[in-house]
């Protein structure tokens, strides 16, 4: 999603050569959060930190080189955010990623299952 946000702003700016053209940086961040929830008909349940909605939260670590200098947080997230900046993820209020590592996930098993599925697809083709 970080790359999609950057591309959404960058493509319009390159085409129109105008930094004020829509979508603006704040508009892109909104599209990636509440706007995405609206598109899939779930804005009443997700997309913003609002009482009564699910607590789906991504926590970014701002103390990284790609966020320096830190003066425009929205711009830093849209233009410089990377998956490696995600330190914690909560889904419906439950911790799913902590200090950059998945919680309660056997990643070796997931990789094995993905490789088996890919092998089946290759042989079926």
N, C-alpha and C positions, 0 to 999 in steps of 0.2 A: 504494500500500500504506500510505503514511503516513496518508491520510484514512480508510482502512478500520480501521486500528488505533485511531485516535482515536474513531471512531464506535462500535467494539465496546465500548470502556470507557464512553463517554459515554451510549450508549443504555441500558445496564444501570443505570448510576448514576441517570439521570433517572427510569427506571421504578421503581426500588426506593428511591431517595433514600438510598443507603448506599454510601459510597466503598469499603467492604470487600467488596462483593458480587462474585461471580465474573462475568466474568473480571477479575482484578486486572491492574494495569499490567504486572508481569513475565510473567503468563500470556499476555497479548496479544502481547508481543514474542516469546515462545516460539512462539505459534501462527503468527506471521508468518514464522518461520524454520524450526525443526525440525518444528513442527506441520504446516506446509504441505508439507514434504518427506514426512512420514508419510502425509498424506492422498493423495498421488499415488504412494505406494509407492516413493519414492526415498530414504528416510531412511538407507539404507546407502551412498548416494553423495553426497548433498547435505544442507544444512540446518544443519550445524554445522561448526566448524573442528576437524576430527578427522583424525589421520593416516590416510591411505588414501582419504579423500574428496576430491572435486574442490575446488579452491580457488576457490570462488565467494564474493567478498567485496565489500561495499559500504562505502566509506570516507566518513564524514561529516565535514564541516568544523564543529567546535564553536565557532569564533570568529566566529559570526554573531549578529546581534541577536535572532533568534527563539529562540536557545538560552540567552539571558541571563534571569535569573541561573543560573549553572551549579552546581547542587548535587545534583540527582537526575537522573543521566544517563538512566536507563531512562525516567523520566517525561518528560524533555525530548524524547527520540526519539519516544515514543508520542504525546504531545500537541502537540509543536511541530515535529517533523520535516517537512521539505518536500523535494520533488525538487531544489530549488536548493541544498540542503545537501550533496548528493552530489557529492563532488569526484573520486573515483576508483571505478571498477568493474572487478573482475577476474572473468572467467568461465573456469572450469577453469584458473586460474592465468595467463591471458592478459589483459593490460590492454586494456579495451574503452572506457573513458572516463577521461580525464585532465584535471585542472583544469577540470572541468565540461564538457568538449568530447568528443564521440565520436571514437574513434581508428579510422582506416582506414575511414571511412564517408563516402561522397559524399552528404551530406544533400540537396543540390539534386536529385540524381538520384532519391533515395527520394521526395521530395515530388512530383516530376514523375510518377513511376510511380503513386503513390497517387492523384493527381488524374486520371490517365488511367483507372485502375481505377474510380474513383468516377463518372467520366463514362460509362463503359460500363454501370455498374449503373443510372444514371439513365435511359439510353436503353432499357435492357432492360425496365424496369418498366412 
